């Protein structure tokens, strides 16, 4: 079996300047509108995450833009986990 080490997505690399990183995150649970609103508010508090919004046609996918100098994709996933939701990084946009 060929096992490769886990690495940060290319969009997380610090040497790419100040452009925000855009990623897609998959939520395992189905959330109602109120839960989605609270989650977006929770992860955008603090200024590290520029924006977060759920896809209209795929409400289990969350589009997140964040400042790579302040947080990375694992930090975003940890914020979601603190709200007691399970999620995985799909990848950069």
Secondary structure, 3 states (H helix, E strand, C coil): CCCCCCCCCHHHCHHHCCCCEEEEEEECCCCCHHHHHHHHHHHHCCCCEEEEEECCCCCCEEEEEECCCCCCHHHHHHHHHHCCCCEEEEEEC
